[in-house]
């Protein structure tokens, strides 16, 4: 069973900021995630960014590799 993070209003914003920072559309990001074995469609990813759906830890791991960032960037502001 894959773990999911508890939904939080800031997680989606952090996901969007990271994606925008790297100039990647949701479509291209999802294509790259699929290439890496994450079965994620654009609609699902949009729900991650809007906070409607909990993101899987496996997706965060792959996003970290794609963006070359730290895990801290995904969780920025969550402890406030």
KOLPA-108443 format. One record per atom (N, C-alpha, C): residue number from 1; residue in three letters; atom name; z negated, x, y. Coordinates in Angstrom, 3 decimals. Atoms other than C-alpha are relative to their C-alpha. Layout:
N
<atom><num>NUM</num><residu>ala</residu><atome>CA</atome><w>Z</w><u>X</u><v>Y</v></atom>
...
***
This chain:
80
<atom><num>1</num><residu>unk</residu><atome>N</atome><w>0.000</w><u>0.836</u><v>-1.182</v></atom>
<atom><num>1</num><residu>unk</residu><atome>CA</atome><w>0.000</w><u>0.000</u><v>0.000</v></atom>
<atom><num>1</num><residu>unk</residu><atome>C</atome><w>0.000</w><u>0.883</u><v>1.248</v></atom>
<atom><num>2</num><residu>unk</residu><atome>N</atome><w>-0.072</w><u>-0.785</u><v>-1.225</v></atom>
<atom><num>2</num><residu>unk</residu><atome>CA</atome><w>0.960</w><u>1.367</u><v>3.390</v></atom>
<atom><num>2</num><residu>unk</residu><atome>C</atome><w>-1.029</w><u>-0.512</u><v>0.998</v></atom>
<atom><num>3</num><residu>unk</residu><atome>N</atome><w>0.985</w><u>0.361</u><v>-1.004</v></atom>
<atom><num>3</num><residu>unk</residu><atome>CA</atome><w>-1.651</w><u>1.426</u><v>6.124</v></atom>
<atom><num>3</num><residu>unk</residu><atome>C</atome><w>0.701</w><u>-0.430</u><v>1.283</v></atom>
<atom><num>4</num><residu>unk</residu><atome>N</atome><w>-0.509</w><u>0.428</u><v>-1.295</v></atom>
<atom><num>4</num><residu>unk</residu><atome>CA</atome><w>-1.072</w><u>-0.332</u><v>9.418</v></atom>
<atom><num>4</num><residu>unk</residu><atome>C</atome><w>-1.084</w><u>0.205</u><v>1.041</v></atom>
<atom><num>5</num><residu>unk</residu><atome>N</atome><w>0.944</w><u>-0.123</u><v>-1.103</v></atom>
<atom><num>5</num><residu>unk</residu><atome>CA</atome><w>-2.677</w><u>0.273</u><v>12.769</v></atom>
<atom><num>5</num><residu>unk</residu><atome>C</atome><w>-0.323</w><u>-1.383</u><v>0.536</v></atom>
<atom><num>6</num><residu>unk</residu><atome>N</atome><w>0.382</w><u>1.240</u><v>-0.649</v></atom>
<atom><num>6</num><residu>unk</residu><atome>CA</atome><w>-4.594</w><u>-2.520</u><v>14.423</v></atom>
<atom><num>6</num><residu>unk</residu><atome>C</atome><w>0.829</w><u>-0.151</u><v>1.272</v></atom>
<atom><num>7</num><residu>unk</residu><atome>N</atome><w>-0.823</w><u>0.243</u><v>-1.179</v></atom>
<atom><num>7</num><residu>unk</residu><atome>CA</atome><w>-2.426</w><u>-4.098</u><v>17.097</v></atom>
<atom><num>7</num><residu>unk</residu><atome>C</atome><w>-0.818</w><u>0.282</u><v>1.256</v></atom>
<atom><num>8</num><residu>unk</residu><atome>N</atome><w>0.672</w><u>-0.315</u><v>-1.254</v></atom>
<atom><num>8</num><residu>unk</residu><atome>CA</atome><w>-3.308</w><u>-2.863</u><v>20.568</v></atom>
<atom><num>8</num><residu>unk</residu><atome>C</atome><w>1.037</w><u>-0.070</u><v>1.100</v></atom>
<atom><num>9</num><residu>unk</residu><atome>N</atome><w>-0.975</w><u>0.212</u><v>-1.064</v></atom>
<atom><num>9</num><residu>unk</residu><atome>CA</atome><w>-1.661</w><u>-3.674</u><v>23.852</v></atom>
<atom><num>9</num><residu>unk</residu><atome>C</atome><w>0.624</w><u>1.281</u><v>0.528</v></atom>
<atom><num>10</num><residu>unk</residu><atome>N</atome><w>-0.529</w><u>-1.253</u><v>-0.526</v></atom>
<atom><num>10</num><residu>unk</residu><atome>CA</atome><w>-1.166</w><u>-0.005</u><v>24.733</v></atom>
<atom><num>10</num><residu>unk</residu><atome>C</atome><w>0.938</w><u>0.733</u><v>-0.963</v></atom>
<atom><num>11</num><residu>unk</residu><atome>N</atome><w>-0.829</w><u>-0.715</u><v>0.974</v></atom>
<atom><num>11</num><residu>unk</residu><atome>CA</atome><w>0.484</w><u>1.201</u><v>21.504</v></atom>
<atom><num>11</num><residu>unk</residu><atome>C</atome><w>1.483</w><u>-0.247</u><v>0.256</v></atom>
<atom><num>12</num><residu>unk</residu><atome>N</atome><w>-1.410</w><u>0.314</u><v>-0.228</v></atom>
<atom><num>12</num><residu>unk</residu><atome>CA</atome><w>3.767</w><u>-0.597</u><v>22.197</v></atom>
<atom><num>12</num><residu>unk</residu><atome>C</atome><w>0.541</w><u>0.677</u><v>1.238</v></atom>
<atom><num>13</num><residu>unk</residu><atome>N</atome><w>-0.423</w><u>-0.658</u><v>-1.240</v></atom>
<atom><num>13</num><residu>unk</residu><atome>CA</atome><w>3.937</w><u>0.762</u><v>25.712</v></atom>
<atom><num>13</num><residu>unk</residu><atome>C</atome><w>0.200</w><u>1.493</u><v>-0.232</v></atom>
<atom><num>14</num><residu>unk</residu><atome>N</atome><w>-0.138</w><u>-1.425</u><v>0.309</v></atom>
<atom><num>14</num><residu>unk</residu><atome>CA</atome><w>3.381</w><u>4.300</u><v>24.414</v></atom>
<atom><num>14</num><residu>unk</residu><atome>C</atome><w>1.263</w><u>0.261</u><v>-0.813</v></atom>
<atom><num>15</num><residu>unk</residu><atome>N</atome><w>-1.223</w><u>-0.147</u><v>0.796</v></atom>
<atom><num>15</num><residu>unk</residu><atome>CA</atome><w>6.179</w><u>3.824</u><v>21.870</v></atom>
<atom><num>15</num><residu>unk</residu><atome>C</atome><w>1.228</w><u>-0.086</u><v>0.897</v></atom>
<atom><num>16</num><residu>unk</residu><atome>N</atome><w>-1.137</w><u>0.157</u><v>-0.904</v></atom>
<atom><num>16</num><residu>unk</residu><atome>CA</atome><w>8.542</w><u>2.625</u><v>24.596</v></atom>
<atom><num>16</num><residu>unk</residu><atome>C</atome><w>0.153</w><u>1.201</u><v>0.925</v></atom>
<atom><num>17</num><residu>unk</residu><atome>N</atome><w>-0.038</w><u>-1.157</u><v>-0.912</v></atom>
<atom><num>17</num><residu>unk</residu><atome>CA</atome><w>7.614</w><u>5.460</u><v>26.963</v></atom>
<atom><num>17</num><residu>unk</residu><atome>C</atome><w>0.566</w><u>1.224</u><v>-0.721</v></atom>
<atom><num>18</num><residu>unk</residu><atome>N</atome><w>-0.510</w><u>-1.149</u><v>0.763</v></atom>
<atom><num>18</num><residu>unk</residu><atome>CA</atome><w>8.236</w><u>8.085</u><v>24.268</v></atom>
<atom><num>18</num><residu>unk</residu><atome>C</atome><w>1.498</w><u>-0.139</u><v>-0.267</v></atom>
<atom><num>19</num><residu>unk</residu><atome>N</atome><w>-1.420</w><u>0.218</u><v>0.276</v></atom>
<atom><num>19</num><residu>unk</residu><atome>CA</atome><w>11.587</w><u>6.533</u><v>23.353</v></atom>
<atom><num>19</num><residu>unk</residu><atome>C</atome><w>0.824</w><u>0.197</u><v>1.256</v></atom>
<atom><num>20</num><residu>unk</residu><atome>N</atome><w>-0.717</w><u>-0.164</u><v>-1.276</v></atom>
<atom><num>20</num><residu>unk</residu><atome>CA</atome><w>12.678</w><u>6.314</u><v>26.992</v></atom>
<atom><num>20</num><residu>unk</residu><atome>C</atome><w>0.028</w><u>1.458</u><v>0.446</v></atom>
<atom><num>21</num><residu>unk</residu><atome>N</atome><w>0.102</w><u>-1.414</u><v>-0.377</v></atom>
<atom><num>21</num><residu>unk</residu><atome>CA</atome><w>11.487</w><u>9.873</u><v>27.629</v></atom>
<atom><num>21</num><residu>unk</residu><atome>C</atome><w>1.053</w><u>0.847</u><v>-0.709</v></atom>
<atom><num>22</num><residu>unk</residu><atome>N</atome><w>-0.988</w><u>-0.746</u><v>0.780</v></atom>
<atom><num>22</num><residu>unk</residu><atome>CA</atome><w>13.871</w><u>11.067</u><v>24.912</v></atom>
<atom><num>22</num><residu>unk</residu><atome>C</atome><w>1.401</w><u>-0.595</u><v>0.098</v></atom>
<atom><num>23</num><residu>unk</residu><atome>N</atome><w>-1.320</w><u>0.567</u><v>-0.258</v></atom>
<atom><num>23</num><residu>unk</residu><atome>CA</atome><w>16.756</w><u>8.870</u><v>26.088</v></atom>
<atom><num>23</num><residu>unk</residu><atome>C</atome><w>0.679</w><u>-0.582</u><v>-1.222</v></atom>
<atom><num>24</num><residu>unk</residu><atome>N</atome><w>-0.543</w><u>0.561</u><v>1.237</v></atom>
<atom><num>24</num><residu>unk</residu><atome>CA</atome><w>17.209</w><u>7.084</u><v>22.770</v></atom>
<atom><num>24</num><residu>unk</residu><atome>C</atome><w>-0.096</w><u>-1.521</u><v>0.064</v></atom>
<atom><num>25</num><residu>unk</residu><atome>N</atome><w>0.040</w><u>1.457</u><v>0.064</v></atom>
<atom><num>25</num><residu>unk</residu><atome>CA</atome><w>18.160</w><u>3.437</u><v>22.418</v></atom>
<atom><num>25</num><residu>unk</residu><atome>C</atome><w>-0.756</w><u>-0.430</u><v>-1.260</v></atom>
<atom><num>26</num><residu>unk</residu><atome>N</atome><w>0.671</w><u>0.513</u><v>1.197</v></atom>
<atom><num>26</num><residu>unk</residu><atome>CA</atome><w>16.292</w><u>1.260</u><v>19.947</v></atom>
<atom><num>26</num><residu>unk</residu><atome>C</atome><w>0.934</w><u>0.059</u><v>-1.202</v></atom>
<atom><num>27</num><residu>unk</residu><atome>N</atome><w>-0.971</w><u>-0.017</u><v>1.094</v></atom>
<atom><num>27</num><residu>unk</residu><atome>CA</atome><w>19.467</w><u>1.038</u><v>17.857</v></atom>
<atom><num>27</num><residu>unk</residu><atome>C</atome><w>0.143</w><u>1.393</u><v>-0.610</v></atom>
<atom><num>28</num><residu>unk</residu><atome>N</atome><w>-0.157</w><u>-1.370</u><v>0.504</v></atom>
<atom><num>28</num><residu>unk</residu><atome>CA</atome><w>19.917</w><u>4.807</u><v>17.609</v></atom>
<atom><num>28</num><residu>unk</residu><atome>C</atome><w>-1.276</w><u>0.503</u><v>-0.652</v></atom>
<atom><num>29</num><residu>unk</residu><atome>N</atome><w>1.265</w><u>-0.410</u><v>0.590</v></atom>
<atom><num>29</num><residu>unk</residu><atome>CA</atome><w>16.234</w><u>5.361</u><v>16.935</v></atom>
<atom><num>29</num><residu>unk</residu><atome>C</atome><w>-0.170</w><u>-0.614</u><v>-1.385</v></atom>
<atom><num>30</num><residu>unk</residu><atome>N</atome><w>0.128</w><u>0.665</u><v>1.302</v></atom>
<atom><num>30</num><residu>unk</residu><atome>CA</atome><w>16.256</w><u>2.811</u><v>14.118</v></atom>
<atom><num>30</num><residu>unk</residu><atome>C</atome><w>0.967</w><u>0.596</u><v>-1.024</v></atom>
<atom><num>31</num><residu>unk</residu><atome>N</atome><w>-0.958</w><u>-0.641</u><v>0.907</v></atom>
<atom><num>31</num><residu>unk</residu><atome>CA</atome><w>19.367</w><u>4.405</u><v>12.619</v></atom>
<atom><num>31</num><residu>unk</residu><atome>C</atome><w>-0.559</w><u>1.322</u><v>-0.513</v></atom>
<atom><num>32</num><residu>unk</residu><atome>N</atome><w>0.599</w><u>-1.278</u><v>0.408</v></atom>
<atom><num>32</num><residu>unk</residu><atome>CA</atome><w>17.578</w><u>7.776</u><v>12.589</v></atom>
<atom><num>32</num><residu>unk</residu><atome>C</atome><w>-1.193</w><u>-0.235</u><v>-0.932</v></atom>
<atom><num>33</num><residu>unk</residu><atome>N</atome><w>1.132</w><u>0.319</u><v>0.882</v></atom>
<atom><num>33</num><residu>unk</residu><atome>CA</atome><w>14.443</w><u>6.232</u><v>11.076</v></atom>
<atom><num>33</num><residu>unk</residu><atome>C</atome><w>0.495</w><u>-0.420</u><v>-1.375</v></atom>
<atom><num>34</num><residu>unk</residu><atome>N</atome><w>-0.569</w><u>0.414</u><v>1.289</v></atom>
<atom><num>34</num><residu>unk</residu><atome>CA</atome><w>16.573</w><u>4.616</u><v>8.364</v></atom>
<atom><num>34</num><residu>unk</residu><atome>C</atome><w>0.537</w><u>1.200</u><v>-0.769</v></atom>
<atom><num>35</num><residu>unk</residu><atome>N</atome><w>-0.504</w><u>-1.214</u><v>0.637</v></atom>
<atom><num>35</num><residu>unk</residu><atome>CA</atome><w>18.255</w><u>7.943</u><v>7.665</v></atom>
<atom><num>35</num><residu>unk</residu><atome>C</atome><w>-1.141</w><u>0.797</u><v>-0.630</v></atom>
<atom><num>36</num><residu>unk</residu><atome>N</atome><w>1.172</w><u>-0.726</u><v>0.486</v></atom>
<atom><num>36</num><residu>unk</residu><atome>CA</atome><w>14.753</w><u>9.367</u><v>7.149</v></atom>
<atom><num>36</num><residu>unk</residu><atome>C</atome><w>-0.818</w><u>-0.808</u><v>-1.003</v></atom>
<atom><num>37</num><residu>unk</residu><atome>N</atome><w>0.657</w><u>0.776</u><v>1.049</v></atom>
<atom><num>37</num><residu>unk</residu><atome>CA</atome><w>13.776</w><u>6.625</u><v>4.694</v></atom>
<atom><num>37</num><residu>unk</residu><atome>C</atome><w>-0.903</w><u>-1.121</u><v>0.466</v></atom>
<atom><num>38</num><residu>unk</residu><atome>N</atome><w>0.798</w><u>1.124</u><v>-0.522</v></atom>
<atom><num>38</num><residu>unk</residu><atome>CA</atome><w>12.037</w><u>4.107</u><v>6.978</v></atom>
<atom><num>38</num><residu>unk</residu><atome>C</atome><w>0.930</w><u>-1.197</u><v>0.184</v></atom>
<atom><num>39</num><residu>unk</residu><atome>N</atome><w>-0.857</w><u>1.185</u><v>-0.069</v></atom>
<atom><num>39</num><residu>unk</residu><atome>CA</atome><w>13.581</w><u>0.671</u><v>6.504</v></atom>
<atom><num>39</num><residu>unk</residu><atome>C</atome><w>-0.413</w><u>-0.855</u><v>1.192</v></atom>
<atom><num>40</num><residu>unk</residu><atome>N</atome><w>0.367</w><u>0.650</u><v>-1.253</v></atom>
<atom><num>40</num><residu>unk</residu><atome>CA</atome><w>13.266</w><u>-0.446</u><v>10.130</v></atom>
<atom><num>40</num><residu>unk</residu><atome>C</atome><w>1.267</w><u>-0.458</u><v>0.719</v></atom>
<atom><num>41</num><residu>unk</residu><atome>N</atome><w>-1.093</w><u>0.537</u><v>-0.800</v></atom>
<atom><num>41</num><residu>unk</residu><atome>CA</atome><w>15.682</w><u>-2.713</u><v>11.973</v></atom>
<atom><num>41</num><residu>unk</residu><atome>C</atome><w>-0.395</w><u>-0.025</u><v>1.470</v></atom>
<atom><num>42</num><residu>unk</residu><atome>N</atome><w>0.264</w><u>0.009</u><v>-1.428</v></atom>
<atom><num>42</num><residu>unk</residu><atome>CA</atome><w>15.993</w><u>-2.952</u><v>15.738</v></atom>
<atom><num>42</num><residu>unk</residu><atome>C</atome><w>-0.949</w><u>-1.129</u><v>0.388</v></atom>
<atom><num>43</num><residu>unk</residu><atome>N</atome><w>0.878</w><u>1.121</u><v>-0.318</v></atom>
<atom><num>43</num><residu>unk</residu><atome>CA</atome><w>14.313</w><u>-6.363</u><v>15.840</v></atom>
<atom><num>43</num><residu>unk</residu><atome>C</atome><w>-1.446</w><u>0.328</u><v>-0.344</v></atom>
<atom><num>44</num><residu>unk</residu><atome>N</atome><w>1.350</w><u>-0.403</u><v>0.402</v></atom>
<atom><num>44</num><residu>unk</residu><atome>CA</atome><w>11.303</w><u>-5.011</u><v>13.957</v></atom>
<atom><num>44</num><residu>unk</residu><atome>C</atome><w>-0.553</w><u>1.023</u><v>0.968</v></atom>
<atom><num>45</num><residu>unk</residu><atome>N</atome><w>0.481</w><u>-1.026</u><v>-0.925</v></atom>
<atom><num>45</num><residu>unk</residu><atome>CA</atome><w>11.092</w><u>-1.961</u><v>16.193</v></atom>
<atom><num>45</num><residu>unk</residu><atome>C</atome><w>-0.329</w><u>-0.602</u><v>1.370</v></atom>
<atom><num>46</num><residu>unk</residu><atome>N</atome><w>0.269</w><u>0.658</u><v>-1.282</v></atom>
<atom><num>46</num><residu>unk</residu><atome>CA</atome><w>11.300</w><u>-4.166</u><v>19.299</v></atom>
<atom><num>46</num><residu>unk</residu><atome>C</atome><w>-1.360</w><u>-0.703</u><v>-0.046</v></atom>
<atom><num>47</num><residu>unk</residu><atome>N</atome><w>1.304</w><u>0.651</u><v>0.153</v></atom>
<atom><num>47</num><residu>unk</residu><atome>CA</atome><w>8.285</w><u>-6.062</u><v>17.951</v></atom>
<atom><num>47</num><residu>unk</residu><atome>C</atome><w>-1.135</w><u>1.017</u><v>0.027</v></atom>
<atom><num>48</num><residu>unk</residu><atome>N</atome><w>1.005</w><u>-1.067</u><v>-0.122</v></atom>
<atom><num>48</num><residu>unk</residu><atome>CA</atome><w>6.388</w><u>-2.766</u><v>17.625</v></atom>
<atom><num>48</num><residu>unk</residu><atome>C</atome><w>-0.271</w><u>0.282</u><v>1.472</v></atom>
<atom><num>49</num><residu>unk</residu><atome>N</atome><w>0.142</w><u>-0.336</u><v>-1.414</v></atom>
<atom><num>49</num><residu>unk</residu><atome>CA</atome><w>7.055</w><u>-2.014</u><v>21.285</v></atom>
<atom><num>49</num><residu>unk</residu><atome>C</atome><w>-0.633</w><u>-1.136</u><v>0.804</v></atom>
<atom><num>50</num><residu>unk</residu><atome>N</atome><w>0.562</w><u>1.134</u><v>-0.737</v></atom>
<atom><num>50</num><residu>unk</residu><atome>CA</atome><w>6.108</w><u>-5.519</u><v>22.414</v></atom>
<atom><num>50</num><residu>unk</residu><atome>C</atome><w>-1.419</w><u>-0.351</u><v>-0.453</v></atom>
<atom><num>51</num><residu>unk</residu><atome>N</atome><w>1.340</w><u>0.267</u><v>0.504</v></atom>
<atom><num>51</num><residu>unk</residu><atome>CA</atome><w>2.886</w><u>-5.500</u><v>20.388</v></atom>
<atom><num>51</num><residu>unk</residu><atome>C</atome><w>-0.084</w><u>-1.211</u><v>-0.904</v></atom>
<atom><num>52</num><residu>unk</residu><atome>N</atome><w>-0.016</w><u>1.174</u><v>0.872</v></atom>
<atom><num>52</num><residu>unk</residu><atome>CA</atome><w>3.957</w><u>-8.442</u><v>18.229</v></atom>
<atom><num>52</num><residu>unk</residu><atome>C</atome><w>-0.222</w><u>0.362</u><v>-1.462</v></atom>
<atom><num>53</num><residu>unk</residu><atome>N</atome><w>0.071</w><u>-0.432</u><v>1.391</v></atom>
<atom><num>53</num><residu>unk</residu><atome>CA</atome><w>3.878</w><u>-6.392</u><v>15.028</v></atom>
<atom><num>53</num><residu>unk</residu><atome>C</atome><w>-0.720</w><u>1.335</u><v>-0.080</v></atom>
<atom><num>54</num><residu>unk</residu><atome>N</atome><w>0.694</w><u>-1.270</u><v>0.220</v></atom>
<atom><num>54</num><residu>unk</residu><atome>CA</atome><w>1.661</w><u>-3.617</u><v>13.707</v></atom>
<atom><num>54</num><residu>unk</residu><atome>C</atome><w>0.986</w><u>1.032</u><v>-0.545</v></atom>
<atom><num>55</num><residu>unk</residu><atome>N</atome><w>-0.894</w><u>-1.070</u><v>0.443</v></atom>
<atom><num>55</num><residu>unk</residu><atome>CA</atome><w>3.420</w><u>-0.299</u><v>13.202</v></atom>
<atom><num>55</num><residu>unk</residu><atome>C</atome><w>-0.595</w><u>0.697</u><v>-1.215</v></atom>
<atom><num>56</num><residu>unk</residu><atome>N</atome><w>0.434</w><u>-0.705</u><v>1.203</v></atom>
<atom><num>56</num><residu>unk</residu><atome>CA</atome><w>3.256</w><u>1.462</u><v>9.852</v></atom>
<atom><num>56</num><residu>unk</residu><atome>C</atome><w>-0.252</w><u>1.475</u><v>0.329</v></atom>
<atom><num>57</num><residu>unk</residu><atome>N</atome><w>0.324</w><u>-1.415</u><v>-0.192</v></atom>
<atom><num>57</num><residu>unk</residu><atome>CA</atome><w>1.691</w><u>4.904</u><v>9.733</v></atom>
<atom><num>57</num><residu>unk</residu><atome>C</atome><w>1.202</w><u>0.872</u><v>-0.374</v></atom>
<atom><num>58</num><residu>unk</residu><atome>N</atome><w>-1.167</w><u>-0.790</u><v>0.414</v></atom>
<atom><num>58</num><residu>unk</residu><atome>CA</atome><w>4.785</w><u>6.196</u><v>7.897</v></atom>
<atom><num>58</num><residu>unk</residu><atome>C</atome><w>1.046</w><u>0.071</u><v>1.113</v></atom>
<atom><num>59</num><residu>unk</residu><atome>N</atome><w>-0.953</w><u>-0.004</u><v>-1.118</v></atom>
<atom><num>59</num><residu>unk</residu><atome>CA</atome><w>6.901</w><u>5.215</u><v>10.923</v></atom>
<atom><num>59</num><residu>unk</residu><atome>C</atome><w>-0.497</w><u>0.935</u><v>1.101</v></atom>
<atom><num>60</num><residu>unk</residu><atome>N</atome><w>0.549</w><u>-0.911</u><v>-1.016</v></atom>
<atom><num>60</num><residu>unk</residu><atome>CA</atome><w>4.565</w><u>7.031</u><v>13.318</v></atom>
<atom><num>60</num><residu>unk</residu><atome>C</atome><w>0.214</w><u>1.455</u><v>-0.415</v></atom>
<atom><num>61</num><residu>unk</residu><atome>N</atome><w>-0.214</w><u>-1.368</u><v>0.485</v></atom>
<atom><num>61</num><residu>unk</residu><atome>CA</atome><w>4.819</w><u>10.148</u><v>11.153</v></atom>
<atom><num>61</num><residu>unk</residu><atome>C</atome><w>1.434</w><u>0.439</u><v>0.265</v></atom>
<atom><num>62</num><residu>unk</residu><atome>N</atome><w>-1.411</w><u>-0.357</u><v>-0.226</v></atom>
<atom><num>62</num><residu>unk</residu><atome>CA</atome><w>8.623</w><u>10.074</u><v>11.351</v></atom>
<atom><num>62</num><residu>unk</residu><atome>C</atome><w>0.318</w><u>0.073</u><v>1.492</v></atom>
<atom><num>63</num><residu>unk</residu><atome>N</atome><w>-0.226</w><u>-0.056</u><v>-1.443</v></atom>
<atom><num>63</num><residu>unk</residu><atome>CA</atome><w>8.588</w><u>9.307</u><v>15.087</v></atom>
<atom><num>63</num><residu>unk</residu><atome>C</atome><w>-0.519</w><u>1.314</u><v>0.578</v></atom>
<atom><num>64</num><residu>unk</residu><atome>N</atome><w>0.560</w><u>-1.282</u><v>-0.452</v></atom>
<atom><num>64</num><residu>unk</residu><atome>CA</atome><w>6.370</w><u>12.351</u><v>15.634</v></atom>
<atom><num>64</num><residu>unk</residu><atome>C</atome><w>0.993</w><u>1.137</u><v>-0.259</v></atom>
<atom><num>65</num><residu>unk</residu><atome>N</atome><w>-0.992</w><u>-1.027</u><v>0.341</v></atom>
<atom><num>65</num><residu>unk</residu><atome>CA</atome><w>8.990</w><u>14.486</u><v>13.868</v></atom>
<atom><num>65</num><residu>unk</residu><atome>C</atome><w>1.237</w><u>-0.115</u><v>0.893</v></atom>
<atom><num>66</num><residu>unk</residu><atome>N</atome><w>-1.193</w><u>0.216</u><v>-0.823</v></atom>
<atom><num>66</num><residu>unk</residu><atome>CA</atome><w>11.875</w><u>12.940</u><v>15.827</v></atom>
<atom><num>66</num><residu>unk</residu><atome>C</atome><w>-0.246</w><u>0.471</u><v>1.437</v></atom>
<atom><num>67</num><residu>unk</residu><atome>N</atome><w>0.301</w><u>-0.315</u><v>-1.397</v></atom>
<atom><num>67</num><residu>unk</residu><atome>CA</atome><w>10.183</w><u>13.346</u><v>19.223</v></atom>
<atom><num>67</num><residu>unk</residu><atome>C</atome><w>-0.570</w><u>1.401</u><v>0.191</v></atom>
<atom><num>68</num><residu>unk</residu><atome>N</atome><w>0.625</w><u>-1.308</u><v>-0.145</v></atom>
<atom><num>68</num><residu>unk</residu><atome>CA</atome><w>8.482</w><u>16.676</u><v>18.491</v></atom>
<atom><num>68</num><residu>unk</residu><atome>C</atome><w>-1.235</w><u>-0.072</u><v>0.881</v></atom>
<atom><num>69</num><residu>unk</residu><atome>N</atome><w>1.180</w><u>0.205</u><v>-0.840</v></atom>
<atom><num>69</num><residu>unk</residu><atome>CA</atome><w>5.326</w><u>15.317</u><v>20.092</v></atom>
<atom><num>69</num><residu>unk</residu><atome>C</atome><w>-1.274</w><u>0.101</u><v>-0.843</v></atom>
<atom><num>70</num><residu>unk</residu><atome>N</atome><w>1.277</w><u>0.021</u><v>0.714</v></atom>
<atom><num>70</num><residu>unk</residu><atome>CA</atome><w>1.657</w><u>15.187</u><v>19.172</v></atom>
<atom><num>70</num><residu>unk</residu><atome>C</atome><w>-0.366</w><u>-1.447</u><v>-0.298</v></atom>
<atom><num>71</num><residu>unk</residu><atome>N</atome><w>0.494</w><u>1.346</u><v>0.278</v></atom>
<atom><num>71</num><residu>unk</residu><atome>CA</atome><w>-0.117</w><u>12.206</u><v>17.668</v></atom>
<atom><num>71</num><residu>unk</residu><atome>C</atome><w>-0.741</w><u>-0.564</u><v>1.205</v></atom>
<atom><num>72</num><residu>unk</residu><atome>N</atome><w>0.726</w><u>0.447</u><v>-1.185</v></atom>
<atom><num>72</num><residu>unk</residu><atome>CA</atome><w>-2.173</w><u>12.057</u><v>20.863</v></atom>
<atom><num>72</num><residu>unk</residu><atome>C</atome><w>0.877</w><u>-0.840</u><v>0.929</v></atom>
<atom><num>73</num><residu>unk</residu><atome>N</atome><w>-0.895</w><u>0.736</u><v>-0.890</v></atom>
<atom><num>73</num><residu>unk</residu><atome>CA</atome><w>0.878</w><u>10.798</u><v>22.748</v></atom>
<atom><num>73</num><residu>unk</residu><atome>C</atome><w>0.177</w><u>-1.450</u><v>-0.435</v></atom>
<atom><num>74</num><residu>unk</residu><atome>N</atome><w>-0.091</w><u>1.380</u><v>0.479</v></atom>
<atom><num>74</num><residu>unk</residu><atome>CA</atome><w>1.028</w><u>7.689</u><v>20.548</v></atom>
<atom><num>74</num><residu>unk</residu><atome>C</atome><w>-1.242</w><u>-0.801</u><v>0.385</v></atom>
<atom><num>75</num><residu>unk</residu><atome>N</atome><w>1.285</w><u>0.658</u><v>-0.211</v></atom>
<atom><num>75</num><residu>unk</residu><atome>CA</atome><w>-2.633</w><u>6.924</u><v>21.234</v></atom>
<atom><num>75</num><residu>unk</residu><atome>C</atome><w>-0.532</w><u>0.147</u><v>1.422</v></atom>
<atom><num>76</num><residu>unk</residu><atome>N</atome><w>0.420</w><u>-0.235</u><v>-1.376</v></atom>
<atom><num>76</num><residu>unk</residu><atome>CA</atome><w>-2.769</w><u>7.847</u><v>24.928</v></atom>
<atom><num>76</num><residu>unk</residu><atome>C</atome><w>-0.476</w><u>-1.301</u><v>0.641</v></atom>
<atom><num>77</num><residu>unk</residu><atome>N</atome><w>0.546</w><u>1.153</u><v>-0.701</v></atom>
<atom><num>77</num><residu>unk</residu><atome>CA</atome><w>-4.988</w><u>5.412</u><v>26.801</v></atom>
<atom><num>77</num><residu>unk</residu><atome>C</atome><w>-0.682</w><u>-1.033</u><v>-0.870</v></atom>
<atom><num>78</num><residu>unk</residu><atome>N</atome><w>0.595</w><u>1.008</u><v>0.890</v></atom>
<atom><num>78</num><residu>unk</residu><atome>CA</atome><w>-6.238</w><u>3.533</u><v>23.745</v></atom>
<atom><num>78</num><residu>unk</residu><atome>C</atome><w>-1.508</w><u>-0.005</u><v>0.012</v></atom>
<atom><num>79</num><residu>unk</residu><atome>N</atome><w>1.460</w><u>-0.058</u><v>0.015</v></atom>
<atom><num>79</num><residu>unk</residu><atome>CA</atome><w>-9.831</w><u>4.674</u><v>24.170</v></atom>
<atom><num>79</num><residu>unk</residu><atome>C</atome><w>-0.623</w><u>-0.433</u><v>1.325</v></atom>
<atom><num>80</num><residu>unk</residu><atome>N</atome><w>0.521</w><u>0.465</u><v>-1.298</v></atom>
<atom><num>80</num><residu>unk</residu><atome>CA</atome><w>-10.139</w><u>3.327</u><v>27.716</v></atom>
<atom><num>80</num><residu>unk</residu><atome>C</atome><w>-0.455</w><u>-1.436</u><v>-0.090</v></atom>
***
